[in-house]
Structures are given as structure tokens and as C-alpha cells.
Amino acid sequence: MGKVWNMRRSRKKILKKFMIGLVSVVVLLIALFIIIWNDFGRPSIGIAKIKVQPTSIHVSENEQPSFFTDALYLVEIIEDTHPIFIIDGMLTDDYEEIRDEFLTYAQGDINRSDFVFEAGRYITTLQDGHMNWALGIAEIHKGFLDISWVVQDGQLFLLDSEGKLTDIEVLELGGIPVAQVFETIDTYMFAENEIDRQYNHEAFSQLAGIIERAGGDVKRHYVPITLTEAGVVTKQEISLSSMWRDSKFHYRGGIVNYEIKDNIFFIDLPEFTDGDHITEVTLAIEQAIDDGIREFIIDLRGNGGGVSMVGQRLLEAMGITLPSYGGLQRVSHLASTHVELLSTLNWLGIDYISYKPNVSTASNPNDVFVSVLTDSNTYSSATMMGAWVQDGNLGHIVGTPSRNAVTSFGNILTTKLPYTGLELRISFTQWLRPDTEANPNILMPDILIDPTDDALKVALEYFKNAK
């Protein structure tokens, strides 16, 4: 009898401990949910039906690792991760057709370059500039033409040794019309706006691999091109280089530079990498605010983005509260393995977080004025910083339009394809511009300048005249 009573008491203790543990887990999950909910601006969370039908193309039981198994893995991980698949009305009608064409193509006799190109064609259906060449370009470039040019009204013109526009037009690359090369670029790369399309045409027509894919003649060490000037047609052989001469991109180094001159705080920000150098600048900004400085110039020309927190830190050091970007974040298996806070939501079956854009959160108690300098290479988090300033009415933008959309996909996750070992980059967030009335496709400067003009001089002249 005593043994039975002891067993019952032991079971009660076990049950009690189990219930206490269960309650603790529930409380922990609720607390975690509240933290996430508040940290993301009180977002909506829920479950959304994926907007595509699964492919009928599958791996057979005896299938060995191959380009095809990588293609299938790529499609499955993208459909499970990218936000476009749970957004109403965004996928194009031909998505499933292009996807299945890619999977069928990958079963043929192809090489790594073929695989990367056709994966690129499939990935353009995601309408995501951040995922252009999501597998990299190392497999396809085959050398870069040692030449500088720009696109003007759909035509390609050479630049001289000082980077100035000439009247020399490029008619053919590798014996085929330039327009044919541009069409090939459009096939394998998505352009978020027309500025981005022009950039793609200028930059990627320098890749020998692109010219070859378009049907052009690429020699081992050079590419023949056809030129015209004042009605005279000539031919040249342009040597191939291992270096990419992007005519619009001028790398200024990775460390931020800053100085105060004539009561204007100037910040040259080449890229968004966080660290002690940014802490140093924020402390200098705070001191400048205490000293009465209220005018700032932030040079984002050539800034391809990075950690968006960098822009936030710099603006908040001025006393600014930012307008809020909205967004939709996919809570996928891949996202949950990269972002710890999302793993619990994924375990609960929640597959998205969404939060609304809001300009009313912006405030500028110190009455600072921020002049942001942009060009076609201002991208991603740099575009986001410009939008914060413009949408929050915190200053203005001087320069030429950014080449990526203000409402766009981003937040990159990475995974390796099992057969080729290629690293795949995938966006898992859609960012929504704070001002829902503003153009979501392009960050248009308040002071639009000619690309040959110096945005810094224009900004300084603005401050001079304002005084």
C-alpha cells in the first residue's frame, strides 16, 4: 500500500513539474512574441498561402547529385524563402513556365556557365535587383573589356581618358549589334527601374561572357568591336582584363571620412559597414550638435549599401527620429536558421511578419538639415538612408537618381548548392517606402543635376544661398 501511495505521489510530482515546465515554456513564448512584436513596430504576423503550384518535375530515387539536383534545390529554397510568393498579384503569369523550363534545361548536357546563366533567367522572375547574379559572376565573365563607355538614349558611346563623353558610338560587340547584347543582359538580369537598366547595360556589356552568350565572337585575349564617328566606321580589338572598369563607379575606400568646414558637417560614406569608425563619427556628430552645427552633407555617391543600421545611427546622432519603413518578412526555414528570433515563429507555423510604413514617426527636434548626395551607384541601404531623409522632411537629396527601387526586396540570406558548391544569395524581406504617396520605384533627387556636374558643389552652393 505504501509503495502504491509513493508511486502516486511520485507521479503527481512528475506531473506537477511537467505542468510547471509547460507553463514556463508558454510564458517564454508569449514573452518572446511580445519582444518581437514590439521590436518590429507592432507587426502583423500570420500564415499566407504560397501563390504557386509545386513543380511536377522531381528527383528520381536513383538520381545522383548533378546540376539538376542543384536546380531543384535552388527552386525549392527560393520558393520557401522569398517574400514574392506570399504577396498577392506580384508574381508574373509565366513564373511557373520559366521555373519548369529551368528545371528541364538543368537535366541536359550543360556546364557551370550554362547553369549560372539559366538560373539567372529564372531568378529574374523574382523582380529583385539584389538577387541579380545571385550565384555570382565568376563562372561566366570570361574577362572584362578594357574600355570605358556610357549609354545615352539606348546607344553606347566611348569615354575619353578623362572620363568625358565622346561622339564615338559603339555599333557592334563581337560582331553583333549592341542592342542584341543589351537584350541578353535584360534576359538574365532584372532592372528595378530605367536607371538600373541603363546601369546594367553599361556595366555588364563589358563582360566577355555576356557578349559570347548573346552570340558575339570572343577571342582568347580580345573582343572585336565596331565604332562609328562622324559617319566613319572603324574596327578595333579591345583587350580583355581581369579588372572590371565600371565607368560610373569610383571606389573611395571603406572607411568613412568627415570634417567640419564653414559650419557644415561633411560625411563621406563609401559603404555601410558598422564598427568603431561609425561610433567615432556619431560621437563627433553629437559634439557638433552641442556646438550648434545644424547643416550636414552626407555623400552616398557610389555607396552600394550594407548594414542599414549605419545610416540610422548617423541620423539618430543628430537627434533625428526616423520615418518608419514598412515591410514583409518571410519566416522560412532558411530565415529561422540565420535569424534566431524567427526560429520560434517558424516552429509555431507562422510564416510572415508584416509592418506598415509610417512617416509620422519622423521628428527633428534639433532642426538639422541633411543634404544627401546620390548617383546611380547609390544602392540598397544607401537608398534607404536617402528615403529616410526625403520622406521624413529632414533635408533634401542632390544628384542623380538611385538605380534601385525604394520599395524593394532585400535582407540577404545565403546557402550553398550541394552539388556545385555555388553560394546562393536570397532576399527574405520586402521593404516598403515610408511615404506611401511617394514614388516606390525610384529615389528622385530634390535637386536633379546633370551627371557631369558635381553634386557636392551644388549642395554647398545651396547652403551658401540659403544663408
C-alpha positions in Angstrom: 0.0 0.0 0.0 2.9 2.3 0.9 4.5 1.6 -2.4 1.4 2.5 -4.4 1.0 5.7 -2.4 4.6 6.6 -3.1 4.2 5.9 -6.8 1.1 8.1 -6.9 3.0 10.9 -5.1 5.9 10.5 -7.5 3.6 10.7 -10.5 2.0 13.8 -9.1 5.4 15.4 -8.6 6.4 14.5 -12.2 3.1 15.8 -13.5 3.5 19.0 -11.4 7.0 19.6 -12.7 5.7 18.9 -16.2 2.9 21.4 -15.9 5.3 24.0 -14.4 7.7 23.4 -17.3 4.9 23.7 -19.8 3.6 26.9 -18.3 7.2 28.3 -18.3 7.6 27.4 -22.0 4.3 29.1 -22.8 5.2 32.2 -20.8 8.6 32.3 -22.5 7.0 32.0 -26.0 4.5 34.8 -25.1 7.3 37.0 -23.8 9.4 36.3 -26.9 6.4 37.1 -29.1 5.8 40.4 -27.3 9.5 41.3 -27.7 9.5 40.5 -31.4 6.1 42.3 -31.8 7.3 45.5 -30.2 10.8 45.4 -31.8 9.3 45.2 -35.2 6.9 48.1 -34.6 3.9 46.0 -33.5 3.8 44.0 -36.7 1.1 41.7 -38.0 2.0 38.0 -38.1 0.3 35.1 -39.7 0.2 32.4 -42.3 -0.1 33.1 -46.0 -0.7 30.6 -48.8 2.1 30.4 -51.3 1.0 31.7 -54.6 2.4 29.0 -56.9 1.7 25.4 -57.8 4.6 22.9 -57.0 6.5 21.7 -60.0 5.8 18.3 -61.4 9.5 17.8 -62.1 11.1 15.8 -59.3 14.3 13.9 -58.5 14.1 10.1 -59.1 15.1 7.7 -56.4 18.4 6.9 -58.0 19.3 10.4 -59.1 22.9 11.3 -58.4 23.9 14.8 -57.4 24.0 16.9 -60.6 23.2 20.4 -62.0 19.6 19.2 -62.0 19.5 18.4 -58.2 21.1 21.8 -57.6 18.4 23.4 -59.7 15.7 21.7 -57.9 17.2 22.6 -54.5 17.6 26.2 -55.7 13.9 26.5 -56.7 12.7 24.8 -53.5 14.7 27.1 -51.2 13.7 30.2 -53.1 10.0 29.3 -53.1 10.2 28.7 -49.4 12.1 31.9 -48.6 11.5 34.8 -51.0 8.6 37.2 -50.0 7.2 37.5 -53.5 5.5 34.1 -53.2 3.1 35.3 -50.5 2.4 38.7 -51.9 -0.9 39.0 -53.9 -0.6 39.8 -57.6 3.2 40.2 -57.8 4.4 37.0 -59.5 4.2 37.2 -63.3 1.8 34.8 -65.1 4.8 33.0 -66.7 6.6 32.2 -63.5 5.8 28.5 -63.3 6.6 28.1 -67.0 10.0 29.7 -66.7 10.7 27.8 -63.5 10.0 24.4 -65.1 11.9 25.4 -68.3 14.9 26.0 -66.0 14.5 22.6 -64.3 14.1 20.8 -67.6 17.2 22.7 -69.0 19.3 21.6 -66.0 18.7 18.0 -66.8 20.5 18.4 -70.2 24.2 18.4 -71.1 25.3 21.7 -69.6 28.3 23.2 -67.9 28.6 25.5 -64.9 28.4 28.7 -67.0 25.2 27.4 -68.7 23.8 26.6 -65.2 24.5 30.1 -63.8 23.0 31.8 -66.8 19.8 29.9 -66.8 19.5 30.2 -63.0 19.8 33.9 -63.6 16.9 33.9 -66.1 14.8 32.0 -63.6 15.8 34.4 -60.8 14.7 37.5 -62.8 11.1 36.3 -62.3 11.5 37.3 -58.6 11.8 41.0 -59.7 14.7 41.5 -57.2 17.7 43.5 -58.1 19.5 42.3 -55.0 19.4 38.8 -56.5 21.0 39.6 -59.9 23.8 37.1 -60.3 22.7 35.5 -57.1 25.2 32.8 -57.8 28.0 35.3 -58.6 29.6 36.2 -62.0 32.9 34.3 -61.5 31.6 31.4 -63.6 30.5 33.5 -66.6 32.5 36.7 -67.0 35.5 35.3 -69.1 37.3 38.6 -68.8 36.3 42.2 -68.9 36.7 44.6 -71.8 39.4 47.1 -71.0 37.3 50.1 -72.1 35.0 52.8 -70.6 31.6 53.8 -72.1 28.2 55.0 -71.2 24.7 54.5 -72.5 22.9 57.6 -73.9 19.4 57.1 -75.3 19.9 53.4 -75.8 23.2 53.9 -77.6 26.7 53.1 -76.4 29.3 55.9 -76.5 33.0 55.8 -75.5 34.5 57.9 -72.8 37.9 59.6 -73.2 40.9 59.1 -70.8 39.4 61.8 -68.5 36.0 60.1 -68.3 34.3 62.6 -70.6 31.7 61.7 -73.2 32.9 61.4 -76.8 31.0 61.2 -80.1 32.3 57.8 -80.8 29.5 55.3 -80.8 29.9 51.5 -80.4 27.9 49.7 -83.0 28.9 46.1 -82.5 30.5 43.9 -79.8 32.0 40.7 -81.1 30.4 41.3 -84.5 26.8 41.6 -83.2 24.7 44.7 -82.7 25.0 46.4 -79.2 21.2 46.1 -78.9 21.5 42.3 -79.1 23.9 42.4 -76.1 21.5 44.6 -74.2 18.6 42.2 -74.8 20.7 39.4 -73.4 21.5 41.4 -70.3 17.8 42.0 -69.8 17.2 38.3 -70.1 19.5 37.4 -67.2 19.2 40.5 -65.0 16.3 42.3 -63.5 16.2 46.1 -63.6 14.3 47.7 -60.8 13.9 51.0 -62.8 15.2 52.5 -66.0 18.3 53.9 -64.2 19.1 50.4 -63.2 18.5 49.1 -66.7 20.9 51.7 -68.1 23.5 50.8 -65.5 23.1 47.1 -66.3 23.6 47.8 -70.0 26.7 49.9 -69.4 28.4 47.6 -66.8 27.6 44.1 -68.0 28.2 44.7 -71.7 31.9 44.8 -70.6 31.7 41.1 -69.7 33.1 38.8 -72.5 30.9 36.0 -71.2 27.8 38.2 -71.8 28.9 39.1 -75.3 29.5 35.4 -76.0 26.1 34.4 -74.6 24.5 36.9 -76.9 26.2 35.2 -79.9 29.2 37.5 -80.2 32.7 36.5 -81.2 35.0 36.5 -78.2 38.7 35.7 -78.8 41.1 34.4 -76.2 42.6 37.8 -75.3 40.3 40.3 -77.0 36.9 41.2 -78.4 36.5 42.9 -81.8 34.2 45.9 -81.7 32.9 48.2 -84.4 32.8 52.0 -83.9 31.5 55.0 -85.8 32.5 58.6 -85.6 31.2 61.4 -87.9 29.9 58.7 -90.3 33.2 56.8 -90.5 33.1 53.2 -89.4 36.2 51.6 -87.9 37.0 48.3 -86.1 39.2 47.8 -83.0 40.3 44.9 -80.9 39.7 45.5 -77.2 41.9 43.5 -74.9 40.4 41.5 -72.0 41.4 42.3 -68.4 40.8 40.7 -65.1 39.7 44.1 -63.7 36.3 45.5 -64.2 36.3 49.1 -65.5 32.9 50.3 -64.4 32.8 53.8 -65.8 30.4 55.2 -63.2 31.9 53.6 -60.1 34.8 55.2 -58.3 35.6 53.3 -55.1 36.6 55.8 -52.4 37.7 53.4 -49.7 35.8 51.6 -47.0 36.3 54.0 -44.1 34.1 57.0 -43.5 35.7 60.4 -43.7 34.3 63.5 -42.0 35.2 67.2 -41.4 33.5 70.4 -40.4 34.1 73.4 -42.7 32.2 76.7 -42.7 29.8 75.3 -40.1 28.8 72.4 -42.4 29.5 68.8 -41.2 30.6 66.8 -44.2 30.5 63.0 -44.1 31.9 60.9 -47.0 30.3 57.5 -46.6 31.5 55.0 -49.2 29.8 51.9 -47.8 27.6 50.8 -44.9 29.9 48.8 -42.6 29.3 49.2 -38.9 32.1 49.4 -36.3 34.3 51.7 -34.3 34.7 54.1 -37.2 30.9 54.8 -37.2 30.9 55.2 -33.4 33.7 57.8 -33.8 31.5 59.7 -36.3 28.4 59.5 -34.2 30.3 61.0 -31.2 31.6 63.7 -33.5 28.1 64.5 -34.7 26.7 64.7 -31.2 29.5 67.1 -30.2 28.8 69.2 -33.3 25.1 69.4 -32.4 26.2 70.6 -28.9 28.4 73.2 -30.6 25.5 74.5 -32.7 26.1 72.8 -36.1 22.9 72.2 -37.9 23.9 71.6 -41.5 25.1 68.2 -42.7 26.2 66.8 -46.1 26.3 63.0 -46.5 27.9 61.8 -49.6 26.4 58.5 -50.7 27.6 58.5 -54.3 29.0 55.1 -55.2 27.7 53.7 -51.9 26.3 50.2 -52.7 24.8 49.7 -49.2 25.4 47.2 -46.5 24.2 47.4 -42.9 21.3 49.8 -42.8 21.9 50.4 -39.1 24.8 52.6 -40.1 22.5 55.2 -41.7 20.2 55.0 -38.7 23.0 55.6 -36.2 24.3 58.7 -38.0 20.9 60.3 -38.3 19.9 59.5 -34.7 23.2 61.1 -33.6 21.7 64.3 -35.0 18.7 63.9 -32.7 16.5 62.7 -35.5 13.8 60.1 -35.2 13.3 58.3 -38.5 10.2 57.7 -40.5 9.4 54.0 -40.5 9.9 51.7 -43.4 7.2 49.1 -43.7 7.9 45.6 -44.8 7.0 41.9 -45.1 9.5 39.4 -43.7 9.2 35.8 -44.7 9.7 33.4 -41.7 11.1 30.5 -43.6 13.2 27.5 -42.6 16.3 29.2 -44.0 15.5 32.5 -42.3 14.9 30.8 -39.0 18.4 29.2 -39.2 20.0 32.6 -39.8 17.9 34.8 -37.5 17.5 33.3 -34.1 14.4 35.3 -33.2 12.5 33.9 -36.1 13.1 30.2 -35.2 10.3 30.2 -32.6 7.8 31.8 -35.0 8.8 29.2 -37.6 8.2 26.4 -35.1 4.8 27.9 -34.3 3.9 27.7 -38.0 4.0 31.5 -38.6 5.5 32.2 -42.0 5.5 36.0 -42.2 5.8 39.3 -40.2 4.5 42.5 -41.8 4.6 46.0 -40.6 3.2 49.2 -42.1 5.2 52.2 -43.3 4.8 55.4 -41.3 6.1 58.9 -41.9 4.5 60.3 -38.7 7.3 58.7 -36.6 9.8 61.2 -38.0 10.9 64.1 -35.8 13.7 66.6 -36.0 13.9 68.4 -32.6 17.3 70.0 -33.3 16.1 71.4 -36.7 19.1 70.0 -38.6 19.1 70.0 -42.4 20.7 67.0 -44.1 21.8 67.2 -47.7 22.3 63.7 -49.2 24.3 63.2 -52.4 23.3 60.4 -54.6 24.1 58.9 -58.0 23.2 55.8 -60.0 25.5 53.7 -57.8 23.7 54.7 -54.6 22.1 51.4 -53.7 20.2 49.3 -51.1 20.8 50.7 -47.6 22.2 53.9 -49.1 18.9 54.4 -51.0 17.1 53.7 -47.7 19.0 56.4 -46.0 18.1 58.9 -48.7 14.4 57.9 -48.4 14.5 58.4 -44.6 15.7 62.0 -45.2 13.4 62.8 -48.1 10.2 61.1 -46.7 10.9 62.5 -43.2 11.3 66.0 -44.5 14.7 66.1 -42.9 16.6 67.8 -45.7 16.9 67.1 -49.4 18.7 64.9 -52.0 21.1 66.3 -54.5 22.4 64.4 -57.5 21.1 61.8 -59.9 18.5 59.0 -59.2 19.5 55.9 -57.4 19.3 52.7 -59.5 17.4 50.6 -57.1 13.8 51.0 -56.1 12.9 52.5 -52.8 10.3 49.8 -52.2 12.3 46.7 -52.9 13.4 43.3 -51.7 16.4 42.8 -49.5 17.9 41.3 -46.3 20.1 38.7 -47.9 20.4 35.1 -46.6 23.0 32.7 -48.1 23.1 28.9 -48.6 25.3 26.6 -50.7 24.1 24.4 -53.5 25.0 20.9 -52.6 26.4 19.7 -56.0 28.3 22.7 -57.5 29.1 24.4 -54.1 27.9 27.7 -55.5 26.7 30.2 -52.9 23.1 31.3 -53.4 22.0 34.7 -52.1 18.3 35.1 -51.3 16.2 38.0 -50.1 13.7 37.3 -47.4 12.2 40.8 -46.8 10.2 43.3 -48.9 10.9 46.9 -47.7 8.1 49.4 -48.2 8.9 53.1 -48.6 7.8 55.2 -45.6 5.9 57.7 -47.7 3.2 55.7 -49.4 2.4 58.7 -51.6 6.0 58.9 -53.0 7.3 57.0 -56.0 8.2 53.5 -54.8 10.3 52.7 -57.9 12.9 55.4 -57.8 14.6 57.8 -55.3 14.3 61.1 -57.3 16.6 63.9 -56.1 15.0 67.1 -54.9 17.8 68.9 -56.8 18.4 66.9 -60.0 21.7 67.6 -61.6 23.4 66.7 -64.9 25.6 63.6 -64.3 28.7 65.6 -65.4 28.1 68.2 -62.6 29.5 67.8 -59.1 26.7 67.2 -56.6 28.9 68.4 -53.7 29.4 71.8 -55.3 25.7 72.1 -55.9 24.9 71.2 -52.3 27.5 73.8 -51.0 26.0 76.4 -53.3 22.6 75.7 -51.9 23.8 76.2 -48.3 25.6 79.4 -49.3 22.5 80.9 -51.0 20.2 79.7 -48.0 22.3 82.0 -45.7 
